[in-house]
């Protein structure tokens, strides 16, 4: 059974949480969507998904653990908020970009526009 729909919902909620916390902290939408950090976040999300696609069996086994699956978004949001307080809006913008990139990738996969990540590297997968 695919976890993609619930993963997309979780990422969307995390995005809203970062946006709301940033706005409550006095950050403007322009600060929360700064192009440089935002694009970095999108690229990071795609890179992480590519690493997971390279070893899909290991990634699936890891992601099925409830502590990982539910703890990851909580830690991501918490880390972004702490980093945002310490370093300004760039970490929040990067987190927003990563979450938006991840949700976009999931929507592409669910709609059939993007192939399943497990097929990205063909049959030659080391360590699976």
N, C-alpha and C positions, 0 to 999 in steps of 0.2 A: 504494500500500500504506500502510495506516495505521500510524503509530508509537505510537498510543495505548496498546496493551498494554505495550510496553516503557517508555513514558513513565510509566505507572502504577507499574510495578515499580521504576523508577529513583527515583521520588518516595517510594515506600514504603521503599526502602533508605535514602534520605537522611533520612527521618523517624526510622528506627531508629538511624541514626548520630548524629543530633542528640540523641535521647533517651538513647542509651548514653553519649555524651560528657558530656551534662549530669549524668547520674547519677554517672558516674565523677568529675566535678568537684564532687560533693557537693550537687548540686541535688535537691530533693525533687520528686516528681511534682506536688505542688501549685504549686511555683514554675514548673515547666516548662509548666503548663497554666493559668497565670493568665488569668482570663477577658478582661480588657481587651486585653492584647497578642495573645492567641489569636484573639479576634474580629477584631481589626485585621488579623492575618495572613490569616484566611479572606477578608475583604473585599478585601485586596490581591490575593490569588490570583484571585478572580473578576474584579476590575478588569483585571488583566493579560490574562486570557483574553478579556475583552470587547474590549480593544484589539486583540488578535490576530484576533479574530472580525471586527472592522471592516475589516481589510485581510488577508483570508485567503491570498491569493496571495503577498503579501510575507512573511507570517509563515511559510507553508509553505516558501518558498524559503530563508528564514533558518534555520528549524529543521532542514532537511535537511543542513545543514553539520555534519559530525561534531564539529568543535571547539566549536560552539555547543551541540549536543545533548548531548554528554557532558561538556563543560566547565561548563555551567550548574549542574548539581547539585553538582559538586565545589566550584565557587566559592561557591555558596549555603551549603553546609555549612561550608566554611572561614570564610567571612565571619561566619556565625552564631556559630561557636565563638570567633572573635577578639572579636566584639562582646559576646558573653556574658561573656568574661573581663574586659573593660573596663567594661561597663555593667551587669552583673548579669544576672538571669534574664529580663528583659523581651525582649531580642532573641531568646533561645532560644524563649520562648513564642510570639512573633510568627512565627518560622520554623516552629515546630510547627503553628501554626494555618494558615499558608499552605500547607504541605505536605499537611495533612489536608484542607483545603478543595480543593486541586487534585486529590488522589486521589479525593475524593468526587465532584467534578465529572466526572472521567474515568469513574468507575464509572457515574454517571448517564448519560453519553453512550453508553458501551459497552452499557448495558442498555436503551437506548432511552427512558429516562425523561426525559432532557434532550435537546433537539434538537441536531444538529450545530452548532457555533459558526458555521460559515460561513453558516448560514441565519438567524442572529439579526438581521441588519440588512437582510434582503431583498435585492433586486437593486441598490439604490442604494448602491454602494460607490465612494468616491472613491479614485483613485490605484491601482486594481488593474487 
